[in-house]
Amino acid sequence: MSNKPAIDPGAVYSRQEAAEALGISLSTLKRLIKKGHLRVSKPNGMRRVFITGESIIEMLNNTTVEKGA
């Protein structure tokens, strides 16, 4: 059984929290953001990136599982 926390659509996650919730590395999460698979918001003048639970769920719903992947 997985210990990953449930993703709350109304919550806001940091990159680290989102990676942990998805069970992936931070570098994988950054690649997903860079390739446009995961929507983030970045307030002007800030380095910090915010990821909504809703955008994580949306990405998961738009993901297809490929055989042999």
PDB file of N, CA, C and O in Angstrom:
ATOM      1  N   MET A   1       0.846  -1.188   0.000  1.00  0.00           N
ATOM      2  CA  MET A   1       0.000   0.000   0.000  1.00  0.00           C
ATOM      3  C   MET A   1       0.888   1.247   0.000  1.00  0.00           C
ATOM      4  O   MET A   1       1.931   1.285   0.653  1.00  0.00           O
ATOM      5  N   SER A   2       0.455   2.255  -0.740  1.00  0.00           N
ATOM      6  CA  SER A   2       1.244   3.472  -0.895  1.00  0.00           C
ATOM      7  C   SER A   2       1.025   4.419   0.282  1.00  0.00           C
ATOM      8  O   SER A   2      -0.076   4.520   0.824  1.00  0.00           O
ATOM      9  N   ASN A   3       2.096   5.107   0.661  1.00  0.00           N
ATOM     10  CA  ASN A   3       2.005   6.109   1.718  1.00  0.00           C
ATOM     11  C   ASN A   3       1.886   7.518   1.158  1.00  0.00           C
ATOM     12  O   ASN A   3       1.959   8.493   1.906  1.00  0.00           O
ATOM     13  N   LYS A   4       1.699   7.632  -0.176  1.00  0.00           N
ATOM     14  CA  LYS A   4       1.605   8.956  -0.779  1.00  0.00           C
ATOM     15  C   LYS A   4       0.342   9.647  -0.283  1.00  0.00           C
ATOM     16  O   LYS A   4      -0.718   9.027  -0.203  1.00  0.00           O
ATOM     17  N   PRO A   5       0.454  10.933   0.050  1.00  0.00           N
ATOM     18  CA  PRO A   5      -0.732  11.661   0.499  1.00  0.00           C
ATOM     19  C   PRO A   5      -1.707  11.868  -0.657  1.00  0.00           C
ATOM     20  O   PRO A   5      -1.300  11.949  -1.816  1.00  0.00           O
ATOM     21  N   ALA A   6      -2.994  11.952  -0.335  1.00  0.00           N
ATOM     22  CA  ALA A   6      -3.991  12.260  -1.362  1.00  0.00           C
ATOM     23  C   ALA A   6      -3.759  13.696  -1.829  1.00  0.00           C
ATOM     24  O   ALA A   6      -3.363  14.559  -1.046  1.00  0.00           O
ATOM     25  N   ILE A   7      -4.008  13.936  -3.100  1.00  0.00           N
ATOM     26  CA  ILE A   7      -3.814  15.274  -3.659  1.00  0.00           C
ATOM     27  C   ILE A   7      -5.116  16.046  -3.496  1.00  0.00           C
ATOM     28  O   ILE A   7      -6.163  15.643  -4.002  1.00  0.00           O
ATOM     29  N   ASP A   8      -5.031  17.158  -2.783  1.00  0.00           N
ATOM     30  CA  ASP A   8      -6.192  18.008  -2.519  1.00  0.00           C
ATOM     31  C   ASP A   8      -6.299  19.043  -3.637  1.00  0.00           C
ATOM     32  O   ASP A   8      -5.396  19.865  -3.795  1.00  0.00           O
ATOM     33  N   PRO A   9      -7.397  19.022  -4.427  1.00  0.00           N
ATOM     34  CA  PRO A   9      -7.511  19.957  -5.549  1.00  0.00           C
ATOM     35  C   PRO A   9      -7.452  21.422  -5.125  1.00  0.00           C
ATOM     36  O   PRO A   9      -7.042  22.272  -5.916  1.00  0.00           O
ATOM     37  N   GLY A  10      -7.851  21.731  -3.905  1.00  0.00           N
ATOM     38  CA  GLY A  10      -7.857  23.117  -3.452  1.00  0.00           C
ATOM     39  C   GLY A  10      -6.561  23.564  -2.798  1.00  0.00           C
ATOM     40  O   GLY A  10      -6.422  24.731  -2.431  1.00  0.00           O
ATOM     41  N   ALA A  11      -5.616  22.651  -2.650  1.00  0.00           N
ATOM     42  CA  ALA A  11      -4.356  22.982  -1.975  1.00  0.00           C
ATOM     43  C   ALA A  11      -3.346  23.567  -2.957  1.00  0.00           C
ATOM     44  O   ALA A  11      -3.466  23.394  -4.170  1.00  0.00           O
ATOM     45  N   VAL A  12      -2.352  24.260  -2.411  1.00  0.00           N
ATOM     46  CA  VAL A  12      -1.245  24.791  -3.206  1.00  0.00           C
ATOM     47  C   VAL A  12       0.027  24.106  -2.713  1.00  0.00           C
ATOM     48  O   VAL A  12       0.298  24.061  -1.513  1.00  0.00           O
ATOM     49  N   TYR A  13       0.796  23.577  -3.653  1.00  0.00           N
ATOM     50  CA  TYR A  13       1.990  22.795  -3.333  1.00  0.00           C
ATOM     51  C   TYR A  13       3.248  23.498  -3.824  1.00  0.00           C
ATOM     52  O   TYR A  13       3.232  24.198  -4.837  1.00  0.00           O
ATOM     53  N   SER A  14       4.331  23.300  -3.093  1.00  0.00           N
ATOM     54  CA  SER A  14       5.646  23.705  -3.594  1.00  0.00           C
ATOM     55  C   SER A  14       6.096  22.614  -4.565  1.00  0.00           C
ATOM     56  O   SER A  14       5.462  21.562  -4.661  1.00  0.00           O
ATOM     57  N   ARG A  15       7.179  22.865  -5.276  1.00  0.00           N
ATOM     58  CA  ARG A  15       7.679  21.829  -6.191  1.00  0.00           C
ATOM     59  C   ARG A  15       8.022  20.561  -5.415  1.00  0.00           C
ATOM     60  O   ARG A  15       7.702  19.458  -5.858  1.00  0.00           O
ATOM     61  N   GLN A  16       8.670  20.711  -4.264  1.00  0.00           N
ATOM     62  CA  GLN A  16       9.061  19.543  -3.467  1.00  0.00           C
ATOM     63  C   GLN A  16       7.833  18.770  -2.988  1.00  0.00           C
ATOM     64  O   GLN A  16       7.805  17.542  -3.064  1.00  0.00           O
ATOM     65  N   GLU A  17       6.832  19.475  -2.502  1.00  0.00           N
ATOM     66  CA  GLU A  17       5.607  18.819  -2.022  1.00  0.00           C
ATOM     67  C   GLU A  17       4.882  18.107  -3.158  1.00  0.00           C
ATOM     68  O   GLU A  17       4.371  17.002  -2.974  1.00  0.00           O
ATOM     69  N   ALA A  18       4.837  18.733  -4.329  1.00  0.00           N
ATOM     70  CA  ALA A  18       4.177  18.112  -5.479  1.00  0.00           C
ATOM     71  C   ALA A  18       4.920  16.849  -5.904  1.00  0.00           C
ATOM     72  O   ALA A  18       4.297  15.832  -6.210  1.00  0.00           O
ATOM     73  N   ALA A  19       6.252  16.912  -5.924  1.00  0.00           N
ATOM     74  CA  ALA A  19       7.054  15.735  -6.291  1.00  0.00           C
ATOM     75  C   ALA A  19       6.798  14.591  -5.308  1.00  0.00           C
ATOM     76  O   ALA A  19       6.640  13.440  -5.714  1.00  0.00           O
ATOM     77  N   GLU A  20       6.759  14.916  -4.010  1.00  0.00           N
ATOM     78  CA  GLU A  20       6.509  13.892  -3.001  1.00  0.00           C
ATOM     79  C   GLU A  20       5.116  13.297  -3.144  1.00  0.00           C
ATOM     80  O   GLU A  20       4.939  12.086  -3.016  1.00  0.00           O
ATOM     81  N   ALA A  21       4.114  14.155  -3.413  1.00  0.00           N
ATOM     82  CA  ALA A  21       2.737  13.680  -3.567  1.00  0.00           C
ATOM     83  C   ALA A  21       2.602  12.757  -4.770  1.00  0.00           C
ATOM     84  O   ALA A  21       1.804  11.819  -4.758  1.00  0.00           O
ATOM     85  N   LEU A  22       3.396  13.031  -5.821  1.00  0.00           N
ATOM     86  CA  LEU A  22       3.342  12.205  -7.026  1.00  0.00           C
ATOM     87  C   LEU A  22       4.274  10.997  -6.951  1.00  0.00           C
ATOM     88  O   LEU A  22       4.186  10.086  -7.773  1.00  0.00           O
ATOM     89  N   GLY A  23       5.161  10.995  -5.968  1.00  0.00           N
ATOM     90  CA  GLY A  23       6.115   9.897  -5.856  1.00  0.00           C
ATOM     91  C   GLY A  23       7.191   9.937  -6.922  1.00  0.00           C
ATOM     92  O   GLY A  23       7.666   8.895  -7.375  1.00  0.00           O
ATOM     93  N   ILE A  24       7.578  11.147  -7.325  1.00  0.00           N
ATOM     94  CA  ILE A  24       8.614  11.314  -8.344  1.00  0.00           C
ATOM     95  C   ILE A  24       9.712  12.217  -7.796  1.00  0.00           C
ATOM     96  O   ILE A  24       9.540  12.862  -6.762  1.00  0.00           O
ATOM     97  N   SER A  25      10.838  12.255  -8.497  1.00  0.00           N
ATOM     98  CA  SER A  25      11.941  13.112  -8.057  1.00  0.00           C
ATOM     99  C   SER A  25      11.652  14.561  -8.426  1.00  0.00           C
ATOM    100  O   SER A  25      10.827  14.847  -9.293  1.00  0.00           O
ATOM    101  N   LEU A  26      12.344  15.462  -7.754  1.00  0.00           N
ATOM    102  CA  LEU A  26      12.201  16.884  -8.048  1.00  0.00           C
ATOM    103  C   LEU A  26      12.634  17.180  -9.480  1.00  0.00           C
ATOM    104  O   LEU A  26      12.019  18.010 -10.149  1.00  0.00           O
ATOM    105  N   SER A  27      13.676  16.519  -9.956  1.00  0.00           N
ATOM    106  CA  SER A  27      14.139  16.763 -11.329  1.00  0.00           C
ATOM    107  C   SER A  27      13.093  16.302 -12.351  1.00  0.00           C
ATOM    108  O   SER A  27      12.929  16.938 -13.392  1.00  0.00           O
ATOM    109  N   THR A  28      12.388  15.210 -12.068  1.00  0.00           N
ATOM    110  CA  THR A  28      11.320  14.752 -12.965  1.00  0.00           C
ATOM    111  C   THR A  28      10.181  15.767 -12.971  1.00  0.00           C
ATOM    112  O   THR A  28       9.626  16.076 -14.026  1.00  0.00           O
ATOM    113  N   LEU A  29       9.837  16.280 -11.803  1.00  0.00           N
ATOM    114  CA  LEU A  29       8.782  17.290 -11.714  1.00  0.00           C
ATOM    115  C   LEU A  29       9.166  18.528 -12.519  1.00  0.00           C
ATOM    116  O   LEU A  29       8.337  19.079 -13.243  1.00  0.00           O
ATOM    117  N   LYS A  30      10.407  18.961 -12.396  1.00  0.00           N
ATOM    118  CA  LYS A  30      10.866  20.141 -13.139  1.00  0.00           C
ATOM    119  C   LYS A  30      10.772  19.907 -14.645  1.00  0.00           C
ATOM    120  O   LYS A  30      10.433  20.824 -15.394  1.00  0.00           O
ATOM    121  N   ARG A  31      11.069  18.686 -15.092  1.00  0.00           N
ATOM    122  CA  ARG A  31      10.944  18.355 -16.523  1.00  0.00           C
ATOM    123  C   ARG A  31       9.479  18.429 -16.961  1.00  0.00           C
ATOM    124  O   ARG A  31       9.182  18.936 -18.043  1.00  0.00           O
ATOM    125  N   LEU A  32       8.567  17.928 -16.129  1.00  0.00           N
ATOM    126  CA  LEU A  32       7.138  17.986 -16.457  1.00  0.00           C
ATOM    127  C   LEU A  32       6.673  19.433 -16.594  1.00  0.00           C
ATOM    128  O   LEU A  32       5.873  19.751 -17.474  1.00  0.00           O
ATOM    129  N   ILE A  33       7.173  20.307 -15.726  1.00  0.00           N
ATOM    130  CA  ILE A  33       6.822  21.727 -15.786  1.00  0.00           C
ATOM    131  C   ILE A  33       7.399  22.351 -17.054  1.00  0.00           C
ATOM    132  O   ILE A  33       6.705  23.063 -17.780  1.00  0.00           O
ATOM    133  N   LYS A  34       8.683  22.074 -17.313  1.00  0.00           N
ATOM    134  CA  LYS A  34       9.370  22.662 -18.466  1.00  0.00           C
ATOM    135  C   LYS A  34       8.715  22.248 -19.783  1.00  0.00           C
ATOM    136  O   LYS A  34       8.640  23.044 -20.720  1.00  0.00           O
ATOM    137  N   LYS A  35       8.242  20.999 -19.852  1.00  0.00           N
ATOM    138  CA  LYS A  35       7.620  20.500 -21.080  1.00  0.00           C
ATOM    139  C   LYS A  35       6.147  20.905 -21.189  1.00  0.00           C
ATOM    140  O   LYS A  35       5.488  20.593 -22.181  1.00  0.00           O
ATOM    141  N   GLY A  36       5.630  21.601 -20.166  1.00  0.00           N
ATOM    142  CA  GLY A  36       4.265  22.098 -20.233  1.00  0.00           C
ATOM    143  C   GLY A  36       3.202  21.096 -19.808  1.00  0.00           C
ATOM    144  O   GLY A  36       2.013  21.334 -20.021  1.00  0.00           O
ATOM    145  N   HIS A  37       3.607  19.987 -19.215  1.00  0.00           N
ATOM    146  CA  HIS A  37       2.635  18.980 -18.779  1.00  0.00           C
ATOM    147  C   HIS A  37       1.948  19.383 -17.479  1.00  0.00           C
ATOM    148  O   HIS A  37       0.841  18.928 -17.189  1.00  0.00           O
ATOM    149  N   LEU A  38       2.601  20.229 -16.705  1.00  0.00           N
ATOM    150  CA  LEU A  38       2.084  20.624 -15.400  1.00  0.00           C
ATOM    151  C   LEU A  38       2.067  22.146 -15.316  1.00  0.00           C
ATOM    152  O   LEU A  38       3.100  22.799 -15.463  1.00  0.00           O
ATOM    153  N   ARG A  39       0.881  22.701 -15.077  1.00  0.00           N
ATOM    154  CA  ARG A  39       0.733  24.157 -14.981  1.00  0.00           C
ATOM    155  C   ARG A  39       1.158  24.639 -13.602  1.00  0.00           C
ATOM    156  O   ARG A  39       0.827  24.035 -12.582  1.00  0.00           O
ATOM    157  N   VAL A  40       1.897  25.742 -13.598  1.00  0.00           N
ATOM    158  CA  VAL A  40       2.344  26.337 -12.332  1.00  0.00           C
ATOM    159  C   VAL A  40       2.088  27.833 -12.380  1.00  0.00           C
ATOM    160  O   VAL A  40       1.900  28.405 -13.454  1.00  0.00           O
ATOM    161  N   SER A  41       2.080  28.461 -11.219  1.00  0.00           N
ATOM    162  CA  SER A  41       2.034  29.918 -11.183  1.00  0.00           C
ATOM    163  C   SER A  41       3.249  30.423 -10.448  1.00  0.00           C
ATOM    164  O   SER A  41       3.686  29.850  -9.449  1.00  0.00           O
ATOM    165  N   LYS A  42       3.783  31.505 -10.963  1.00  0.00           N
ATOM    166  CA  LYS A  42       4.994  32.087 -10.396  1.00  0.00           C
ATOM    167  C   LYS A  42       4.752  33.584 -10.233  1.00  0.00           C
ATOM    168  O   LYS A  42       4.746  34.326 -11.215  1.00  0.00           O
ATOM    169  N   PRO A  43       4.554  34.026  -8.995  1.00  0.00           N
ATOM    170  CA  PRO A  43       4.327  35.471  -8.779  1.00  0.00           C
ATOM    171  C   PRO A  43       5.504  36.300  -9.310  1.00  0.00           C
ATOM    172  O   PRO A  43       6.662  35.892  -9.219  1.00  0.00           O
ATOM    173  N   ASN A  44       5.183  37.458  -9.858  1.00  0.00           N
ATOM    174  CA  ASN A  44       6.224  38.355 -10.390  1.00  0.00           C
ATOM    175  C   ASN A  44       7.273  38.663  -9.335  1.00  0.00           C
ATOM    176  O   ASN A  44       6.948  38.954  -8.184  1.00  0.00           O
ATOM    177  N   GLY A  45       8.527  38.597  -9.738  1.00  0.00           N
ATOM    178  CA  GLY A  45       9.626  38.938  -8.853  1.00  0.00           C
ATOM    179  C   GLY A  45       9.980  37.856  -7.846  1.00  0.00           C
ATOM    180  O   GLY A  45      10.841  38.062  -6.991  1.00  0.00           O
ATOM    181  N   MET A  46       9.332  36.720  -7.940  1.00  0.00           N
ATOM    182  CA  MET A  46       9.622  35.627  -6.993  1.00  0.00           C
ATOM    183  C   MET A  46      10.197  34.428  -7.728  1.00  0.00           C
ATOM    184  O   MET A  46       9.811  34.138  -8.861  1.00  0.00           O
ATOM    185  N   ARG A  47      11.113  33.740  -7.083  1.00  0.00           N
ATOM    186  CA  ARG A  47      11.657  32.513  -7.646  1.00  0.00           C
ATOM    187  C   ARG A  47      10.752  31.335  -7.333  1.00  0.00           C
ATOM    188  O   ARG A  47      10.787  30.311  -8.017  1.00  0.00           O
ATOM    189  N   ARG A  48       9.946  31.487  -6.298  1.00  0.00           N
ATOM    190  CA  ARG A  48       9.091  30.397  -5.831  1.00  0.00           C
ATOM    191  C   ARG A  48       7.998  30.083  -6.857  1.00  0.00           C
ATOM    192  O   ARG A  48       7.421  30.980  -7.471  1.00  0.00           O
ATOM    193  N   VAL A  49       7.734  28.801  -7.021  1.00  0.00           N
ATOM    194  CA  VAL A  49       6.711  28.333  -7.945  1.00  0.00           C
ATOM    195  C   VAL A  49       5.607  27.669  -7.125  1.00  0.00           C
ATOM    196  O   VAL A  49       5.879  26.910  -6.196  1.00  0.00           O
ATOM    197  N   PHE A  50       4.370  27.964  -7.480  1.00  0.00           N
ATOM    198  CA  PHE A  50       3.226  27.354  -6.806  1.00  0.00           C
ATOM    199  C   PHE A  50       2.493  26.439  -7.769  1.00  0.00           C
ATOM    200  O   PHE A  50       2.290  26.779  -8.934  1.00  0.00           O
ATOM    201  N   ILE A  51       2.098  25.276  -7.273  1.00  0.00           N
ATOM    202  CA  ILE A  51       1.404  24.282  -8.088  1.00  0.00           C
ATOM    203  C   ILE A  51       0.108  23.940  -7.369  1.00  0.00           C
ATOM    204  O   ILE A  51       0.127  23.534  -6.207  1.00  0.00           O
ATOM    205  N   THR A  52      -1.014  24.102  -8.053  1.00  0.00           N
ATOM    206  CA  THR A  52      -2.284  23.774  -7.401  1.00  0.00           C
ATOM    207  C   THR A  52      -2.547  22.274  -7.508  1.00  0.00           C
ATOM    208  O   THR A  52      -2.139  21.621  -8.468  1.00  0.00           O
ATOM    209  N   GLY A  53      -3.228  21.752  -6.514  1.00  0.00           N
ATOM    210  CA  GLY A  53      -3.627  20.349  -6.549  1.00  0.00           C
ATOM    211  C   GLY A  53      -4.468  20.072  -7.782  1.00  0.00           C
ATOM    212  O   GLY A  53      -4.380  18.997  -8.376  1.00  0.00           O
ATOM    213  N   GLU A  54      -5.283  21.048  -8.164  1.00  0.00           N
ATOM    214  CA  GLU A  54      -6.135  20.910  -9.344  1.00  0.00           C
ATOM    215  C   GLU A  54      -5.293  20.669 -10.602  1.00  0.00           C
ATOM    216  O   GLU A  54      -5.650  19.833 -11.433  1.00  0.00           O
ATOM    217  N   SER A  55      -4.175  21.398 -10.747  1.00  0.00           N
ATOM    218  CA  SER A  55      -3.344  21.215 -11.946  1.00  0.00           C
ATOM    219  C   SER A  55      -2.624  19.863 -11.920  1.00  0.00           C
ATOM    220  O   SER A  55      -2.378  19.276 -12.973  1.00  0.00           O
ATOM    221  N   ILE A  56      -2.286  19.366 -10.726  1.00  0.00           N
ATOM    222  CA  ILE A  56      -1.671  18.030 -10.621  1.00  0.00           C
ATOM    223  C   ILE A  56      -2.680  16.972 -11.053  1.00  0.00           C
ATOM    224  O   ILE A  56      -2.351  16.076 -11.831  1.00  0.00           O
ATOM    225  N   ILE A  57      -3.904  17.075 -10.551  1.00  0.00           N
ATOM    226  CA  ILE A  57      -4.948  16.109 -10.900  1.00  0.00           C
ATOM    227  C   ILE A  57      -5.252  16.181 -12.396  1.00  0.00           C
ATOM    228  O   ILE A  57      -5.445  15.150 -13.041  1.00  0.00           O
ATOM    229  N   GLU A  58      -5.295  17.394 -12.946  1.00  0.00           N
ATOM    230  CA  GLU A  58      -5.541  17.570 -14.375  1.00  0.00           C
ATOM    231  C   GLU A  58      -4.460  16.873 -15.198  1.00  0.00           C
ATOM    232  O   GLU A  58      -4.760  16.198 -16.183  1.00  0.00           O
ATOM    233  N   MET A  59      -3.193  17.040 -14.786  1.00  0.00           N
ATOM    234  CA  MET A  59      -2.100  16.384 -15.499  1.00  0.00           C
ATOM    235  C   MET A  59      -2.263  14.865 -15.448  1.00  0.00           C
ATOM    236  O   MET A  59      -2.088  14.182 -16.458  1.00  0.00           O
ATOM    237  N   LEU A  60      -2.598  14.339 -14.268  1.00  0.00           N
ATOM    238  CA  LEU A  60      -2.768  12.895 -14.132  1.00  0.00           C
ATOM    239  C   LEU A  60      -3.915  12.387 -14.990  1.00  0.00           C
ATOM    240  O   LEU A  60      -3.816  11.315 -15.585  1.00  0.00           O
ATOM    241  N   ASN A  61      -4.988  13.137 -15.058  1.00  0.00           N
ATOM    242  CA  ASN A  61      -6.145  12.739 -15.862  1.00  0.00           C
ATOM    243  C   ASN A  61      -5.850  12.772 -17.361  1.00  0.00           C
ATOM    244  O   ASN A  61      -6.478  12.049 -18.134  1.00  0.00           O
ATOM    245  N   ASN A  62      -4.896  13.609 -17.770  1.00  0.00           N
ATOM    246  CA  ASN A  62      -4.524  13.724 -19.183  1.00  0.00           C
ATOM    247  C   ASN A  62      -3.354  12.827 -19.557  1.00  0.00           C
ATOM    248  O   ASN A  62      -2.860  12.881 -20.683  1.00  0.00           O
ATOM    249  N   THR A  63      -2.914  12.009 -18.619  1.00  0.00           N
ATOM    250  CA  THR A  63      -1.782  11.128 -18.859  1.00  0.00           C
ATOM    251  C   THR A  63      -2.268   9.764 -19.304  1.00  0.00           C
ATOM    252  O   THR A  63      -3.177   9.190 -18.704  1.00  0.00           O
ATOM    253  N   THR A  64      -1.660   9.249 -20.358  1.00  0.00           N
ATOM    254  CA  THR A  64      -2.003   7.899 -20.794  1.00  0.00           C
ATOM    255  C   THR A  64      -0.883   6.957 -20.411  1.00  0.00           C
ATOM    256  O   THR A  64       0.292   7.322 -20.444  1.00  0.00           O
ATOM    257  N   VAL A  65      -1.250   5.761 -20.054  1.00  0.00           N
ATOM    258  CA  VAL A  65      -0.260   4.758 -19.684  1.00  0.00           C
ATOM    259  C   VAL A  65       0.085   3.955 -20.933  1.00  0.00           C
ATOM    260  O   VAL A  65      -0.797   3.412 -21.598  1.00  0.00           O
ATOM    261  N   GLU A  66       1.363   3.887 -21.239  1.00  0.00           N
ATOM    262  CA  GLU A  66       1.815   3.152 -22.426  1.00  0.00           C
ATOM    263  C   GLU A  66       2.410   1.825 -21.995  1.00  0.00           C
ATOM    264  O   GLU A  66       3.112   1.735 -20.988  1.00  0.00           O
ATOM    265  N   LYS A  67       2.115   0.791 -22.783  1.00  0.00           N
ATOM    266  CA  LYS A  67       2.700  -0.511 -22.486  1.00  0.00           C
ATOM    267  C   LYS A  67       4.205  -0.463 -22.649  1.00  0.00           C
ATOM    268  O   LYS A  67       4.715   0.114 -23.610  1.00  0.00           O
ATOM    269  N   GLY A  68       4.907  -1.062 -21.724  1.00  0.00           N
ATOM    270  CA  GLY A  68       6.357  -1.111 -21.800  1.00  0.00           C
ATOM    271  C   GLY A  68       7.042   0.174 -21.356  1.00  0.00           C
ATOM    272  O   GLY A  68       8.264   0.293 -21.448  1.00  0.00           O
ATOM    273  N   ALA A  69       6.265   1.129 -20.877  1.00  0.00           N
ATOM    274  CA  ALA A  69       6.851   2.401 -20.444  1.00  0.00           C
ATOM    275  C   ALA A  69       7.449   2.257 -19.057  1.00  0.00           C
ATOM    276  O   ALA A  69       7.991   3.221 -18.516  1.00  0.00           O
TER     277      ALA A  69
END
